[in-house]
Amino acid sequence: MPILSVIMRKLLTNILCVACVVCWVACSDDHDGDDIPSYVTDFLVASTGADGKVESVRFDDGTTCNVASRQVDLEKKDTLFRCLATYTYDKDKNFMLYNLQPIFSQKPYPATSIYVIIDGKPYQDVSLLPRDPMKVISMWKSGGYLNLHLGLMTTGNGYHQYAFCEDSPGHYSLLHQRPLNDGSAYTEHIYLSMPIPQGLDTFTFTVKTYDGDYTRTF
C-alpha cells in the first residue's frame, strides 16, 4: 500500500480526538447572546500554554476567549490547534465548552514535492498519490480556512490519512488513503480544514467522490 510522504516533513497525520470536556471561558468581545442558539458547533483555533493546556480560543469571526478552568489538555505546549467545538453562550457573555476536538489541518504542499513509499522505496509520481473517494457534504471558507464536511464510508477498522496538495497554481485537492482492512458499512462524518495560502483571491478545490471528481471554485 502506498504511503504518502513529503521530503523532510511528515505530511499525513491521523485525526486527533480528545474526550468530551466541560470548561468555562470568558469572551473578550461583545455579542448579543440572544442571537446564538443554546448549543453551537463551530470551528475555532485553540491555543495551548507551556503546560499543553488550552489557554484561549479564537473563533473565525475574530472573537477571542480566555479559557478559565483550563481543563483541556492537548499535550503539546505553545501550539495552535484547529478544532471543532461545541459550546453554549448566554446573554451575560459566558461561554461554556462541552467538546473540543482537534481536526486535521495542514497547509497544502505542491503535488510534485510529495512522494509515495511502496515496499520501502520512494516514488515521486503524481499519478500514484492516493485519492480514495469521500462524500462531499459541504465546503465553506471562514477565518482564513477552507472547511470540509465529508462523509467517510467505513467499518471503523484502521486509520484513514489525509493531506492537502496543490495540483497547479490556484488549484488544490484532497489526498485520502484508506487502510486495506476497512470496509464500507456506514458513513462517518469527517471534518478537515485547509489553511488558505495568503494572497489567494480565488481558487478551486477538488475531492474525489464515489460519483467522480467534485470541484468547487471559491
C-alpha positions in Angstrom: 0.0 0.0 0.0 1.5 3.4 -0.9 2.4 5.7 2.0 2.5 9.4 1.4 5.5 11.5 2.4 6.9 15.0 2.0 10.7 15.4 1.9 11.9 16.3 5.4 8.3 16.5 6.6 5.6 14.3 7.9 2.6 15.2 5.8 -0.1 12.8 6.8 -1.3 12.9 10.4 -4.1 10.9 11.9 -7.0 12.9 13.2 -6.6 13.6 16.9 -9.5 13.2 19.2 -10.0 14.2 22.8 -12.6 13.2 25.4 -15.6 15.4 26.0 -14.7 18.2 28.3 -16.5 20.9 30.1 -14.9 24.3 31.0 -15.8 27.9 31.4 -14.3 30.5 29.1 -14.5 34.3 29.3 -15.1 36.2 26.0 -13.3 39.4 25.1 -15.8 40.8 22.5 -19.3 42.0 22.9 -22.1 39.8 21.5 -25.8 39.5 21.9 -26.3 36.1 23.4 -30.0 36.0 22.5 -28.9 35.6 18.8 -26.9 32.5 19.4 -28.6 29.0 19.8 -28.4 27.1 23.1 -25.8 24.7 21.7 -23.4 25.8 18.9 -21.0 23.6 17.0 -18.3 25.5 15.1 -14.7 25.7 14.1 -12.1 27.6 16.1 -8.4 27.8 16.8 -7.3 26.7 20.3 -4.0 28.0 21.8 -2.1 26.0 24.4 0.3 27.3 27.0 3.6 26.0 28.4 1.8 23.0 30.0 0.0 21.9 26.9 -3.4 23.0 28.2 -5.7 25.3 26.3 -5.4 28.9 27.4 -7.6 30.6 24.8 -9.7 30.0 21.7 -10.2 32.2 18.7 -13.4 32.0 16.6 -13.4 32.5 12.9 -15.1 35.9 13.3 -12.1 37.1 15.3 -13.6 36.8 18.7 -11.0 35.6 21.3 -11.9 33.9 24.6 -9.7 33.0 27.5 -10.3 29.6 29.0 -10.8 30.0 32.7 -10.6 26.4 34.1 -8.0 25.2 31.6 -9.2 21.6 31.8 -8.5 20.8 28.2 -5.0 19.2 27.8 -3.9 18.8 24.2 -0.5 17.6 25.3 1.5 19.9 23.1 2.8 23.2 24.6 2.6 26.6 22.8 0.7 25.2 19.8 -2.2 26.3 17.8 -4.9 23.6 17.0 -7.7 23.8 14.5 -10.7 22.3 16.4 -14.3 21.6 16.2 -16.0 22.8 19.3 -19.5 22.5 20.9 -20.4 25.3 23.3 -23.1 27.4 24.8 -23.2 31.2 25.1 -25.6 33.2 27.3 -26.6 36.9 27.5 -24.0 37.6 30.2 -21.3 36.7 27.7 -20.3 33.5 29.4 -19.1 30.6 27.1 -19.1 27.0 28.2 -17.2 24.5 26.1 -18.7 21.0 26.1 -16.5 19.4 23.5 -13.2 20.3 21.8 -11.9 18.0 19.1 -8.7 18.8 17.2 -9.2 18.1 13.4 -6.7 17.6 10.6 -5.5 21.0 9.4 -2.2 21.3 7.5 -1.1 23.6 4.7 -1.1 22.3 1.2 2.1 21.1 -0.5 2.8 21.1 -4.2 1.9 17.7 -5.6 5.3 17.4 -7.3 7.0 17.6 -3.9 5.1 14.7 -2.5 6.3 11.1 -2.9 4.8 7.8 -2.1 6.6 4.9 -0.4 5.9 1.5 -1.9 7.6 -1.6 -0.5 10.0 0.7 1.3 11.0 2.6 -1.9 10.1 6.3 -2.5 8.4 7.2 -5.8 7.8 10.8 -6.8 4.9 10.3 -9.2 1.8 12.4 -9.0 -0.3 9.6 -10.6 0.5 7.4 -7.5 -1.0 9.8 -5.0 -3.9 8.2 -3.2 -7.3 9.7 -3.7 -9.8 7.3 -2.2 -13.3 8.6 -2.5 -15.3 10.5 0.0 -18.8 12.0 0.1 -18.9 15.8 0.0 -21.5 17.2 2.4 -20.4 20.8 2.4 -17.4 23.2 1.9 -17.1 26.8 3.0 -14.5 29.4 3.8 -14.1 31.1 7.2 -11.3 32.5 9.3 -8.7 32.0 6.6 -9.5 28.3 6.2 -11.3 26.1 3.7 -13.5 23.9 5.8 -14.7 20.5 4.6 -17.5 18.4 6.0 -17.2 15.0 4.4 -18.7 11.5 4.6 -16.4 8.5 5.0 -17.7 5.1 4.2 -16.1 2.8 6.8 -16.3 -0.1 9.2 -14.1 1.6 11.8 -11.1 -0.6 11.1 -7.8 1.2 10.9 -6.8 4.9 10.5 -7.6 7.0 7.4 -5.0 9.5 6.4 -5.5 12.9 4.7 -3.4 15.6 3.1 -4.0 18.7 1.0 -2.0 19.3 -2.1 -1.6 22.0 -4.7 -2.0 20.4 -8.1 -1.4 23.6 -10.1 -1.3 27.3 -9.2 -4.7 28.1 -7.7 -6.0 24.5 -7.8 -6.0 22.3 -4.7 -7.3 18.9 -3.9 -7.7 16.3 -1.1 -5.5 13.3 -0.7 -7.1 10.4 1.1 -5.6 7.0 1.9 -7.8 4.3 3.5 -6.5 1.2 5.2 -6.7 -2.1 3.4 -8.8 -3.7 6.1 -11.5 -1.1 6.2 -14.9 -1.7 4.6 -17.9 0.5 3.8 -20.6 -0.4 6.3 -21.7 3.1 7.4 -21.0 6.8 6.9 -18.8 8.6 9.4 -18.8 12.4 9.5 -15.3 13.9 8.9 -14.2 17.5 9.3 -11.0 18.9 7.7 -9.7 22.4 7.5 -7.1 23.7 5.0 -5.3 27.0 5.7 -5.8 29.2 2.7 -2.5 30.5 1.3 -2.1 34.2 1.9 -2.8 36.5 -1.1 -5.0 33.9 -2.8 -8.1 35.8 -4.1 -9.7 32.8 -5.8 -9.0 29.1 -6.1 -10.6 25.8 -6.9 -10.7 22.7 -4.7 -11.4 19.1 -5.8 -12.4 16.0 -3.9 -12.7 12.6 -5.5 -16.2 11.2 -4.7 -18.0 7.9 -5.4 -19.6 9.7 -8.4 -16.4 11.2 -9.8 -14.5 14.4 -9.1 -16.3 17.2 -7.3 -14.7 20.6 -7.9 -15.8 24.0 -6.5 -14.4 27.5 -7.1 -14.1 29.9 -4.2 
